[in-house]
Amino acid sequence: MRSLRVLLKKLIFQTNQQINKLMFSRRKFLSRSLLSSFGIAVGGITTSCANTDTSDHGNNTSLNDSGFPLVISTWDNHEANSAAWSILEKKGSALDAVEVGVRIPEADPKDSSVGYGGRPDRDGNVTLDACIMDSEGNGGSVCFLQHIKHPVSVARKVMEDTPHVILAGEGALKFALEKGFKKENLLTQSSKKAWEKWKKESNYKPVINIENHDTIGMLTIDENGDIAGACTTSGVAYKLHGRVGDSPILGAGLYVDNEVGGATSTGLGEAVLKTLGSFLVVELMRQGKSPYEACKEAVMRIARKQKYKDFQVGYLAVNKKGEYGAYAIQPGFEYVVSRDPENKLINSDSYIKKED
Ligand code: SD4
């Protein structure tokens, strides 16, 4: 009975996907015919779309970009996208893909905002936050975790092997060690040097788009149309010891509802936490907004109440059709989209424009 239901679900998804693809190519055909009847070179448009958030033009990506499988992540995390894509390509699940994907920056010592090599807190400790959500509405999270290179995988274990959603600090570390994760020193020489330099002035000021922002939030849609997401970070550099940001909090740094879509955030976690931004984006999409419109509204909620000029927040979202969009407070937020082995780096639209 159960296997019949699974088979039926798969068939419905595949049919939907076919319809989706047909509509996509029809839309593409129509827009191309329109463009060429106005004498505009289609090749030029395609190239400019590759470098521009199509949502920039007051609309959203739905007119010319939709479908799945899909991988999308914050910042230029193209290697992470490629790793996730290699799972989806083999008909793997969205959940496996998203975990494999975000493990790439977690293990990269050169990435100073995630996992190994992440900037420490003001006392010199690398403390990590991560969460993961599957398409069944399950979620797992670890926060304030030290010494473990892959917090996202510990978060997945919390989701799958415990009745809980969040484990923190010492308890999360104990759990990880029990599950066979290795205890490691995550403070690289270059992070230590940067921290020692920072200590001389101990000036805590988030630097927009540079020092504090490379957190990876990734959303994946597999070939069945199922959505998963993950978010992982070492948090804001030189934070107070014990500080937890938005990234490991379901609804703040990440939210997935397989009926609607998924959203993730990057930037100053405190601003996102106060507005439960990713949950908000998904709920706005449920009410009919496009991913771009929903991200924009979530940014506006921050801009209306907080002193937004001093910090960055960027949201990224996908809906059930595989349409995506993003919006940020400051210019400079970019994200990478993969719908085939090719990764496309896109500049997000922002509330504050470059010339402001
Ligand atoms: C945090 N949101 O801990 C994270 C930081 C971040 O790119 O996104 N960095 O507040």
Boltz pocket constraint, residues with backbone or C-beta under 6 A from the ligand:
constraints:
  - pocket:
      binder: B
      contacts: [[A, 113], [A, 212], [A, 213], [A, 214], [A, 215], [A, 216], [A, 233], [A, 234], [A, 235], [A, 236], [A, 244], [A, 245], [A, 246], [A, 247], [A, 265], [A, 266], [A, 267], [A, 268], [A, 269], [A, 270]]
      max_distance: 6.0
